[in-house]
Structures are given as structure tokens and as C-alpha cells.
């Protein structure tokens, strides 16, 4: 509940079969406008980076893939990797800067 699945308007995402899977899982579907590449720019940049830095070859099993990708995302990408769009801060640092200071 509360998950938004954002994609382009590809036939696989627009199919009634895919939409029914999302509905069963209580996901909200979000699609970019036709011809608007900027809607997916952040997601596409992330997946390009993931493929280049972590998932560049086959994993021995689905479980190995899950563990390796989770480790990359939580152990490096969000906590250490600097992002120019975030003022050369990590996503975790940037998120902390958005929280109001406790009184």
C-alpha cells in the first residue's frame, strides 16, 4: 500500500494483465506523458548507474541478486555515492537536510 509504480507508456506496462497485477498488490500506477522523457529521467539514471556499477553480469541465483543489489543500494548508493543533482551529497545526506531541526 502506498507504492507508486512509475513507468513509460510501453505496451507491457499499459496491458490489462500488468495493471491487474498492480491493482492486486495495491500499487498506484503512474505513467509518463507520451514523448516526455523527463518524467523518467531520475529512474532511468538510477537504473543505468545500477547496471554500470553493480548489476553488470549475471548472478548465480535470484537470492544472490537480491542481496547484492540491496547491499549496493543501502550500503553504497544511498549512503556514500555523491550525486551532482543533490549538490554532491549522498541521498541520505540530502534527506537529512530536508528534515526540520528538532527544538
Chimera marker file (.cmm) of the C-alpha trace (Angstrom):
<marker_set name="trace">
<marker id="1" x="0.000" y="0.000" z="0.000" r="1" g="1" b="0" radius="0.5"/>
<marker id="2" x="1.277" y="3.437" z="-0.880" r="1" g="1" b="0" radius="0.5"/>
<marker id="3" x="3.698" y="2.259" z="-3.566" r="1" g="1" b="0" radius="0.5"/>
<marker id="4" x="3.696" y="4.179" z="-6.837" r="1" g="1" b="0" radius="0.5"/>
<marker id="5" x="4.918" y="2.263" z="-9.890" r="1" g="1" b="0" radius="0.5"/>
<marker id="6" x="6.121" y="4.836" z="-12.412" r="1" g="1" b="0" radius="0.5"/>
<marker id="7" x="6.861" y="3.795" z="-15.982" r="1" g="1" b="0" radius="0.5"/>
<marker id="8" x="6.723" y="4.917" z="-19.553" r="1" g="1" b="0" radius="0.5"/>
<marker id="9" x="3.753" y="4.069" z="-21.759" r="1" g="1" b="0" radius="0.5"/>
<marker id="10" x="5.257" y="0.825" z="-23.015" r="1" g="1" b="0" radius="0.5"/>
<marker id="11" x="2.804" y="-1.850" z="-24.041" r="1" g="1" b="0" radius="0.5"/>
<marker id="12" x="3.958" y="-4.159" z="-21.241" r="1" g="1" b="0" radius="0.5"/>
<marker id="13" x="3.038" y="-1.520" z="-18.621" r="1" g="1" b="0" radius="0.5"/>
<marker id="14" x="-0.225" y="-0.479" z="-20.296" r="1" g="1" b="0" radius="0.5"/>
<marker id="15" x="-1.512" y="-4.057" z="-20.643" r="1" g="1" b="0" radius="0.5"/>
<marker id="16" x="-4.582" y="-5.035" z="-18.651" r="1" g="1" b="0" radius="0.5"/>
<marker id="17" x="-2.679" y="-8.040" z="-17.280" r="1" g="1" b="0" radius="0.5"/>
<marker id="18" x="0.062" y="-5.846" z="-15.808" r="1" g="1" b="0" radius="0.5"/>
<marker id="19" x="-2.448" y="-3.324" z="-14.475" r="1" g="1" b="0" radius="0.5"/>
<marker id="20" x="-4.388" y="-6.100" z="-12.716" r="1" g="1" b="0" radius="0.5"/>
<marker id="21" x="-1.166" y="-7.294" z="-11.029" r="1" g="1" b="0" radius="0.5"/>
<marker id="22" x="-0.544" y="-3.752" z="-9.757" r="1" g="1" b="0" radius="0.5"/>
<marker id="23" x="-4.135" y="-3.496" z="-8.526" r="1" g="1" b="0" radius="0.5"/>
<marker id="24" x="-3.880" y="-6.822" z="-6.661" r="1" g="1" b="0" radius="0.5"/>
<marker id="25" x="-0.780" y="-5.564" z="-4.896" r="1" g="1" b="0" radius="0.5"/>
<marker id="26" x="-2.459" y="-2.216" z="-4.135" r="1" g="1" b="0" radius="0.5"/>
<marker id="27" x="0.126" y="-0.262" z="-6.167" r="1" g="1" b="0" radius="0.5"/>
<marker id="28" x="-0.762" y="3.005" z="-7.855" r="1" g="1" b="0" radius="0.5"/>
<marker id="29" x="0.286" y="3.188" z="-11.495" r="1" g="1" b="0" radius="0.5"/>
<marker id="30" x="1.885" y="6.340" z="-12.849" r="1" g="1" b="0" radius="0.5"/>
<marker id="31" x="2.908" y="6.772" z="-16.477" r="1" g="1" b="0" radius="0.5"/>
<marker id="32" x="4.923" y="9.468" z="-18.133" r="1" g="1" b="0" radius="0.5"/>
<marker id="33" x="3.258" y="11.545" z="-20.791" r="1" g="1" b="0" radius="0.5"/>
<marker id="34" x="3.808" y="10.471" z="-24.367" r="1" g="1" b="0" radius="0.5"/>
<marker id="35" x="7.126" y="11.793" z="-25.674" r="1" g="1" b="0" radius="0.5"/>
<marker id="36" x="8.166" y="13.245" z="-22.301" r="1" g="1" b="0" radius="0.5"/>
<marker id="37" x="11.469" y="11.652" z="-21.383" r="1" g="1" b="0" radius="0.5"/>
<marker id="38" x="11.972" y="13.895" z="-18.334" r="1" g="1" b="0" radius="0.5"/>
<marker id="39" x="9.324" y="12.084" z="-16.297" r="1" g="1" b="0" radius="0.5"/>
<marker id="40" x="11.549" y="9.018" z="-16.075" r="1" g="1" b="0" radius="0.5"/>
<marker id="41" x="14.933" y="10.720" z="-16.143" r="1" g="1" b="0" radius="0.5"/>
<marker id="42" x="15.749" y="10.120" z="-12.463" r="1" g="1" b="0" radius="0.5"/>
<marker id="43" x="14.658" y="6.476" z="-12.524" r="1" g="1" b="0" radius="0.5"/>
<marker id="44" x="16.463" y="5.813" z="-15.800" r="1" g="1" b="0" radius="0.5"/>
<marker id="45" x="19.625" y="7.437" z="-14.447" r="1" g="1" b="0" radius="0.5"/>
<marker id="46" x="19.459" y="5.252" z="-11.326" r="1" g="1" b="0" radius="0.5"/>
<marker id="47" x="18.998" y="2.034" z="-13.294" r="1" g="1" b="0" radius="0.5"/>
<marker id="48" x="21.798" y="2.954" z="-15.713" r="1" g="1" b="0" radius="0.5"/>
<marker id="49" x="24.098" y="3.533" z="-12.727" r="1" g="1" b="0" radius="0.5"/>
<marker id="50" x="22.979" y="0.297" z="-11.065" r="1" g="1" b="0" radius="0.5"/>
<marker id="51" x="23.702" y="-1.673" z="-14.231" r="1" g="1" b="0" radius="0.5"/>
<marker id="52" x="27.079" y="0.005" z="-14.723" r="1" g="1" b="0" radius="0.5"/>
<marker id="53" x="28.286" y="-0.223" z="-11.109" r="1" g="1" b="0" radius="0.5"/>
<marker id="54" x="26.660" y="-3.369" z="-9.699" r="1" g="1" b="0" radius="0.5"/>
<marker id="55" x="24.416" y="-5.470" z="-11.942" r="1" g="1" b="0" radius="0.5"/>
<marker id="56" x="26.736" y="-5.703" z="-14.943" r="1" g="1" b="0" radius="0.5"/>
<marker id="57" x="26.808" y="-9.516" z="-15.122" r="1" g="1" b="0" radius="0.5"/>
<marker id="58" x="24.594" y="-12.483" z="-14.283" r="1" g="1" b="0" radius="0.5"/>
<marker id="59" x="24.123" y="-13.504" z="-10.655" r="1" g="1" b="0" radius="0.5"/>
<marker id="60" x="24.290" y="-17.169" z="-9.665" r="1" g="1" b="0" radius="0.5"/>
<marker id="61" x="20.750" y="-17.018" z="-8.238" r="1" g="1" b="0" radius="0.5"/>
<marker id="62" x="17.830" y="-14.689" z="-7.608" r="1" g="1" b="0" radius="0.5"/>
<marker id="63" x="18.767" y="-14.603" z="-3.898" r="1" g="1" b="0" radius="0.5"/>
<marker id="64" x="22.345" y="-13.537" z="-4.730" r="1" g="1" b="0" radius="0.5"/>
<marker id="65" x="20.973" y="-10.775" z="-6.941" r="1" g="1" b="0" radius="0.5"/>
<marker id="66" x="18.610" y="-9.558" z="-4.211" r="1" g="1" b="0" radius="0.5"/>
<marker id="67" x="21.373" y="-9.452" z="-1.588" r="1" g="1" b="0" radius="0.5"/>
<marker id="68" x="23.946" y="-7.818" z="-3.861" r="1" g="1" b="0" radius="0.5"/>
<marker id="69" x="21.571" y="-5.149" z="-5.150" r="1" g="1" b="0" radius="0.5"/>
<marker id="70" x="20.186" y="-4.391" z="-1.667" r="1" g="1" b="0" radius="0.5"/>
<marker id="71" x="23.739" y="-4.079" z="-0.356" r="1" g="1" b="0" radius="0.5"/>
<marker id="72" x="24.666" y="-1.743" z="-3.210" r="1" g="1" b="0" radius="0.5"/>
<marker id="73" x="21.597" y="0.471" z="-2.782" r="1" g="1" b="0" radius="0.5"/>
<marker id="74" x="21.561" y="0.661" z="1.030" r="1" g="1" b="0" radius="0.5"/>
<marker id="75" x="25.274" y="0.255" z="1.715" r="1" g="1" b="0" radius="0.5"/>
<marker id="76" x="26.717" y="2.462" z="-1.012" r="1" g="1" b="0" radius="0.5"/>
<marker id="77" x="24.318" y="4.273" z="-3.346" r="1" g="1" b="0" radius="0.5"/>
<marker id="78" x="22.139" y="5.943" z="-0.685" r="1" g="1" b="0" radius="0.5"/>
<marker id="79" x="24.824" y="6.436" z="1.956" r="1" g="1" b="0" radius="0.5"/>
<marker id="80" x="28.088" y="7.140" z="0.133" r="1" g="1" b="0" radius="0.5"/>
<marker id="81" x="27.613" y="7.868" z="-3.566" r="1" g="1" b="0" radius="0.5"/>
<marker id="82" x="27.678" y="11.601" z="-4.299" r="1" g="1" b="0" radius="0.5"/>
<marker id="83" x="25.084" y="12.984" z="-6.721" r="1" g="1" b="0" radius="0.5"/>
<marker id="84" x="25.595" y="16.188" z="-8.661" r="1" g="1" b="0" radius="0.5"/>
<marker id="85" x="21.831" y="16.845" z="-8.686" r="1" g="1" b="0" radius="0.5"/>
<marker id="86" x="21.931" y="16.835" z="-4.856" r="1" g="1" b="0" radius="0.5"/>
<marker id="87" x="24.804" y="19.297" z="-4.550" r="1" g="1" b="0" radius="0.5"/>
<marker id="88" x="27.373" y="16.491" z="-4.435" r="1" g="1" b="0" radius="0.5"/>
<marker id="89" x="25.782" y="14.920" z="-1.369" r="1" g="1" b="0" radius="0.5"/>
<marker id="90" x="24.574" y="11.373" z="-0.877" r="1" g="1" b="0" radius="0.5"/>
<marker id="91" x="20.801" y="10.745" z="-0.937" r="1" g="1" b="0" radius="0.5"/>
<marker id="92" x="20.901" y="10.090" z="2.834" r="1" g="1" b="0" radius="0.5"/>
<marker id="93" x="22.697" y="13.386" z="3.495" r="1" g="1" b="0" radius="0.5"/>
<marker id="94" x="20.250" y="15.219" z="1.271" r="1" g="1" b="0" radius="0.5"/>
<marker id="95" x="17.241" y="13.639" z="3.006" r="1" g="1" b="0" radius="0.5"/>
<marker id="96" x="18.623" y="14.675" z="6.401" r="1" g="1" b="0" radius="0.5"/>
<marker id="97" x="18.939" y="18.262" z="5.183" r="1" g="1" b="0" radius="0.5"/>
<marker id="98" x="15.226" y="18.302" z="4.362" r="1" g="1" b="0" radius="0.5"/>
<marker id="99" x="14.117" y="17.318" z="7.858" r="1" g="1" b="0" radius="0.5"/>
<marker id="100" x="13.218" y="20.153" z="10.198" r="1" g="1" b="0" radius="0.5"/>
<marker id="101" x="15.659" y="20.635" z="13.056" r="1" g="1" b="0" radius="0.5"/>
<marker id="102" x="14.429" y="19.417" z="16.476" r="1" g="1" b="0" radius="0.5"/>
<marker id="103" x="13.867" y="22.173" z="19.013" r="1" g="1" b="0" radius="0.5"/>
<link id1="1" id2="2" r="1" g="1" b="0" radius="0.2"/>
<link id1="2" id2="3" r="1" g="1" b="0" radius="0.2"/>
<link id1="3" id2="4" r="1" g="1" b="0" radius="0.2"/>
<link id1="4" id2="5" r="1" g="1" b="0" radius="0.2"/>
<link id1="5" id2="6" r="1" g="1" b="0" radius="0.2"/>
<link id1="6" id2="7" r="1" g="1" b="0" radius="0.2"/>
<link id1="7" id2="8" r="1" g="1" b="0" radius="0.2"/>
<link id1="8" id2="9" r="1" g="1" b="0" radius="0.2"/>
<link id1="9" id2="10" r="1" g="1" b="0" radius="0.2"/>
<link id1="10" id2="11" r="1" g="1" b="0" radius="0.2"/>
<link id1="11" id2="12" r="1" g="1" b="0" radius="0.2"/>
<link id1="12" id2="13" r="1" g="1" b="0" radius="0.2"/>
<link id1="13" id2="14" r="1" g="1" b="0" radius="0.2"/>
<link id1="14" id2="15" r="1" g="1" b="0" radius="0.2"/>
<link id1="15" id2="16" r="1" g="1" b="0" radius="0.2"/>
<link id1="16" id2="17" r="1" g="1" b="0" radius="0.2"/>
<link id1="17" id2="18" r="1" g="1" b="0" radius="0.2"/>
<link id1="18" id2="19" r="1" g="1" b="0" radius="0.2"/>
<link id1="19" id2="20" r="1" g="1" b="0" radius="0.2"/>
<link id1="20" id2="21" r="1" g="1" b="0" radius="0.2"/>
<link id1="21" id2="22" r="1" g="1" b="0" radius="0.2"/>
<link id1="22" id2="23" r="1" g="1" b="0" radius="0.2"/>
<link id1="23" id2="24" r="1" g="1" b="0" radius="0.2"/>
<link id1="24" id2="25" r="1" g="1" b="0" radius="0.2"/>
<link id1="25" id2="26" r="1" g="1" b="0" radius="0.2"/>
<link id1="26" id2="27" r="1" g="1" b="0" radius="0.2"/>
<link id1="27" id2="28" r="1" g="1" b="0" radius="0.2"/>
<link id1="28" id2="29" r="1" g="1" b="0" radius="0.2"/>
<link id1="29" id2="30" r="1" g="1" b="0" radius="0.2"/>
<link id1="30" id2="31" r="1" g="1" b="0" radius="0.2"/>
<link id1="31" id2="32" r="1" g="1" b="0" radius="0.2"/>
<link id1="32" id2="33" r="1" g="1" b="0" radius="0.2"/>
<link id1="33" id2="34" r="1" g="1" b="0" radius="0.2"/>
<link id1="34" id2="35" r="1" g="1" b="0" radius="0.2"/>
<link id1="35" id2="36" r="1" g="1" b="0" radius="0.2"/>
<link id1="36" id2="37" r="1" g="1" b="0" radius="0.2"/>
<link id1="37" id2="38" r="1" g="1" b="0" radius="0.2"/>
<link id1="38" id2="39" r="1" g="1" b="0" radius="0.2"/>
<link id1="39" id2="40" r="1" g="1" b="0" radius="0.2"/>
<link id1="40" id2="41" r="1" g="1" b="0" radius="0.2"/>
<link id1="41" id2="42" r="1" g="1" b="0" radius="0.2"/>
<link id1="42" id2="43" r="1" g="1" b="0" radius="0.2"/>
<link id1="43" id2="44" r="1" g="1" b="0" radius="0.2"/>
<link id1="44" id2="45" r="1" g="1" b="0" radius="0.2"/>
<link id1="45" id2="46" r="1" g="1" b="0" radius="0.2"/>
<link id1="46" id2="47" r="1" g="1" b="0" radius="0.2"/>
<link id1="47" id2="48" r="1" g="1" b="0" radius="0.2"/>
<link id1="48" id2="49" r="1" g="1" b="0" radius="0.2"/>
<link id1="49" id2="50" r="1" g="1" b="0" radius="0.2"/>
<link id1="50" id2="51" r="1" g="1" b="0" radius="0.2"/>
<link id1="51" id2="52" r="1" g="1" b="0" radius="0.2"/>
<link id1="52" id2="53" r="1" g="1" b="0" radius="0.2"/>
<link id1="53" id2="54" r="1" g="1" b="0" radius="0.2"/>
<link id1="54" id2="55" r="1" g="1" b="0" radius="0.2"/>
<link id1="55" id2="56" r="1" g="1" b="0" radius="0.2"/>
<link id1="56" id2="57" r="1" g="1" b="0" radius="0.2"/>
<link id1="57" id2="58" r="1" g="1" b="0" radius="0.2"/>
<link id1="58" id2="59" r="1" g="1" b="0" radius="0.2"/>
<link id1="59" id2="60" r="1" g="1" b="0" radius="0.2"/>
<link id1="60" id2="61" r="1" g="1" b="0" radius="0.2"/>
<link id1="61" id2="62" r="1" g="1" b="0" radius="0.2"/>
<link id1="62" id2="63" r="1" g="1" b="0" radius="0.2"/>
<link id1="63" id2="64" r="1" g="1" b="0" radius="0.2"/>
<link id1="64" id2="65" r="1" g="1" b="0" radius="0.2"/>
<link id1="65" id2="66" r="1" g="1" b="0" radius="0.2"/>
<link id1="66" id2="67" r="1" g="1" b="0" radius="0.2"/>
<link id1="67" id2="68" r="1" g="1" b="0" radius="0.2"/>
<link id1="68" id2="69" r="1" g="1" b="0" radius="0.2"/>
<link id1="69" id2="70" r="1" g="1" b="0" radius="0.2"/>
<link id1="70" id2="71" r="1" g="1" b="0" radius="0.2"/>
<link id1="71" id2="72" r="1" g="1" b="0" radius="0.2"/>
<link id1="72" id2="73" r="1" g="1" b="0" radius="0.2"/>
<link id1="73" id2="74" r="1" g="1" b="0" radius="0.2"/>
<link id1="74" id2="75" r="1" g="1" b="0" radius="0.2"/>
<link id1="75" id2="76" r="1" g="1" b="0" radius="0.2"/>
<link id1="76" id2="77" r="1" g="1" b="0" radius="0.2"/>
<link id1="77" id2="78" r="1" g="1" b="0" radius="0.2"/>
<link id1="78" id2="79" r="1" g="1" b="0" radius="0.2"/>
<link id1="79" id2="80" r="1" g="1" b="0" radius="0.2"/>
<link id1="80" id2="81" r="1" g="1" b="0" radius="0.2"/>
<link id1="81" id2="82" r="1" g="1" b="0" radius="0.2"/>
<link id1="82" id2="83" r="1" g="1" b="0" radius="0.2"/>
<link id1="83" id2="84" r="1" g="1" b="0" radius="0.2"/>
<link id1="84" id2="85" r="1" g="1" b="0" radius="0.2"/>
<link id1="85" id2="86" r="1" g="1" b="0" radius="0.2"/>
<link id1="86" id2="87" r="1" g="1" b="0" radius="0.2"/>
<link id1="87" id2="88" r="1" g="1" b="0" radius="0.2"/>
<link id1="88" id2="89" r="1" g="1" b="0" radius="0.2"/>
<link id1="89" id2="90" r="1" g="1" b="0" radius="0.2"/>
<link id1="90" id2="91" r="1" g="1" b="0" radius="0.2"/>
<link id1="91" id2="92" r="1" g="1" b="0" radius="0.2"/>
<link id1="92" id2="93" r="1" g="1" b="0" radius="0.2"/>
<link id1="93" id2="94" r="1" g="1" b="0" radius="0.2"/>
<link id1="94" id2="95" r="1" g="1" b="0" radius="0.2"/>
<link id1="95" id2="96" r="1" g="1" b="0" radius="0.2"/>
<link id1="96" id2="97" r="1" g="1" b="0" radius="0.2"/>
<link id1="97" id2="98" r="1" g="1" b="0" radius="0.2"/>
<link id1="98" id2="99" r="1" g="1" b="0" radius="0.2"/>
<link id1="99" id2="100" r="1" g="1" b="0" radius="0.2"/>
<link id1="100" id2="101" r="1" g="1" b="0" radius="0.2"/>
<link id1="101" id2="102" r="1" g="1" b="0" radius="0.2"/>
<link id1="102" id2="103" r="1" g="1" b="0" radius="0.2"/>
</marker_set>
